[in-house]
Structure formats: C-alpha cells, structure tokens
Amino acid sequence: MSATTEDAPPPPAPRRPAASPPPPRNTILFVCTGNICRSPMAEGLLRAALRNEQPPLRDLKVASCGTFGEVGCAATGNAVRAMSSVSIDISHHRARAAERDTIRRAAVIFCMTREHLGTLRRMFGDELPAETHLMRGFIPENGGAGGDEVSDPWGGSLTEYSDCRDCMVEAMPSLLAFLREKFNAAGTGNAKGGAAK
C-alpha cells in the first residue's frame, strides 16, 4: 500500500541565512556638528600625519561625520583655505551624518565637545567603541591653555578657522601617541566595541 500524504515526513524547515559578521573596526572617526568645519579639518590633519607612520597605523582609515551633518555639503570655504595654507586639501569633502554603519566601523572616535559625546551616547549607546573621547582630551594638563574642547568656527573669519585648525594641530602629538600605543599592541581591526568611557 502506498504511503498517504499524512504519512509523509514534514519538509525540512528553511534555513535562516547566516548572520553577516560585523564590519572591521579599522576607522578613526572625528565628530562635530555639521561635518563642514572642525571634523573635516581634523580628518585631513590626521590622514596627513598617518602617512608618516609605520603599519598598522598607516593602514588605518580616517573619516568624519556630524551629529547633525549637513549631508552632501562641502566644507566651508574658510575651512578649505585654512587647511590649504598647511598644504592639506579638503576641497573634495562632502558632509555625512553620524549613522550606525559608520559608528560600527569606528575603532576610535574623537569628538570636538562634550555635547557631541553626549549626543553620540544617546544615539548609539553600547554600539560606540570603548575608545570614544574628546579630541583634545589627551593633552596634558586638561588640554592646556586651550581647554579640552574645540570651539566651532562656523561663520567666523579665516583667522578664527586658522586658530581652530591650530587648536587641533596642538592635539595631534597626543592623539598619535595614544594611537601608537593602542594599535601597536592590538593590531588594526581588533578594537572591540562597548560602552564609551
């Protein structure tokens, strides 16, 4: 006697697609408000500095975004001019907003102000890398005479933009020292996510 439909074994359950692995955290990310002044200048400064480093630092990606990024906008004219005067071209920069995929690729995030830190914590929580800091937070004596925040030059003169650039230049040696210690010990892409400190 042939088997009835009721006797037939049930079809196998469809397989769920394998979850894609998280992207490598191999980007140093700078964050300001609109991503048209401070963070693109910082991005340009660090990218130029890393060209003189040995791997794995030289292989790190550098990017920037804004908590309220003016998506698609170019860096302000004075930001471009201030950076051009130190032979760094940011004229091709286009603003991006802080988004989950960008945050998930960041090994380290450097913010301009505590307000930016707080906004990222509210937006992304535990998805932030553990190494989320103020850009000037590694300068001895709490950032020196300039403090540990980078003020916004938006709408200001070229002199104000140049002062802002120099405020970030002052932070570069301490950032590089921090990155050398972190990545020479851990290796590119091995930084773990977690609650920001």
N, C-alpha and C positions, 0 to 999 in steps of 0.2 A: 504494500500500500504506500502510495506517495505521501510525503510529508505535507501537512497542511500549512497554510500561512501562519497559523497560530503556533506551530511547532518550530518555525524558522527562527534562528538566533537573531537578536536585535542588531541592527547595523552599528558599526563602531562609532563612538562619539567623535565629532570633528575635532581635529587637533587645534588648539589655540596657537596662533603664531607666537614664536619665541619673542620675548621682550628684547628690544634693541638695547645694547649696552649704553650706559651713559657716555656722553662725549668726553674726550680727554680734557682735563683742566690744565690747559697749557697757555692761557692768555693772562696778561697783566692788563687790568681794566681800570681806566680812570673815569670818574663820575663827577659831573657837575649838574647844573640845572638844565640849560638848553642845549648843551653839546655844541656850542658855536663859539665859545671863548676859551674858558680855562681848560677843560678836559682835552680838546684837540691840541692845544699848545703843549700840555703835559705829555700827551701821546707822542707828539713829534720829538720832544726833548728826550724821552726815554728810548724811543726807537733809535735815535741817533747815538745815544750813549751805548746801547747794547751792541752796536756794530763793532765796538772796540773790545768787547768781552769775548771770552772763550766759551765754547759749548759747556753746559747746556744753556747758559744764559743767552747766548747769541741766537739760539734757535727759538726762544720764546716769542709768541705773538704779542703784539701790543694793540690795544683798541680803546675806544672811549664811547660813552653814551651819556644821556641826560635823564634825570628823573622826570623831567617834563620836556623831553627832547623835541626840538623843532624839526621834525623828521624831514630830511631831504634838503634842509637849508645849508648853505655854505658857511664856513667860518667867517666871522665878521672881518671887514676889511682891515681894521686895526690889528686884529689877531694875526692875520696873514702878514701884515707889514712888520709887526713886532718879531715874528719868527723869521721872516726873510732877512732881517738885519743880523741874525746869527746863523745865516746860511741854512735854514731849515724851511722847506716848502710844505705848507699845509693847504695850499690853494685848491687841492682836489678833495679836501674833506667834505663829507656830507653828514649832517647830523642824524643820529639814531636815538631812539628811546630805549630805556632800560627794559629788556624783555627777558623772559625766563630762559630761553635758549642761550642768550648772551651771558647771563649770570651763571648758568650751569657749565660754561666753558672757562670760567674765570678761576685761575689758581689763587690770584691775589687781586683785591680791589682796593684802590686808593681813592678816597673821597676828598672833596675840597673843604667841606664843612661838616659840623655835627648834624646839621639839618639834613644833609644828604645821607649820612649814616642812618639816621632815624627813619628817613623815607624808605631806604632800601630794606631795613629790618621789617617795616610794616608791610612792604610789598612782597618780600620773598622769604622772610623768616629763616628757617633752617636750611633753605636752599643756598643761602650765601656761603661762600667759602669761609673757613675759620679765620683766614687771614684777610679781614676786611678792616681797613684802618684809615685814618686821616693821612693825607699825603705828606704833611709836614710833621706828622706825629713821631718820627724817628730822629728828628733833630734834637741834639742835647739841649737841656735847659728849656724843655717845653716849647721848642720851635724858635728859640732865640728872641731877638727884639721884635720879629715879625709875628710872633704867636704861632699857634699850630693850625690855623685855618688860612685858606687862600680866598681873599675877598674878590667879589665879582667886578670886573672892569667894564661890564656891558654898558654901552652908551658913553663911555669915557674917552679921553683923548689918547693919542698914541703914547704919550708919556705914561699914562695910567696903565695901558696894556703892557708897556715895556717893564714897568715896575712889577706888574703881576707875573710876567714871564720870569723876571729875576728872582721873585719870591719862590717860584717853583724850581729854578736853577739851583737855588740855595739848598733845596731839599734833595737834589739828585745824589750827592755822595752818600747820604744816609740811606736812601732807597736802594742804591746799588749794593751797599754793604749788607743790607737786610736780604736782598735777593740772592747775593752770592752765598750767604750762609744757608739760606733755605734750599736753594736748588742744587748747590754742590753737594749737599747732604742727601737730599731726597731724590733728585733726578727730575727732569722735565716730565710733566704729566702725572706725577704721582701724588700731587697735593690732594688731600681729602676735603670734602665739603663738611659743613657743620655750622653750628651757630656762631655768628660773628661775635668777636670779643670787643 
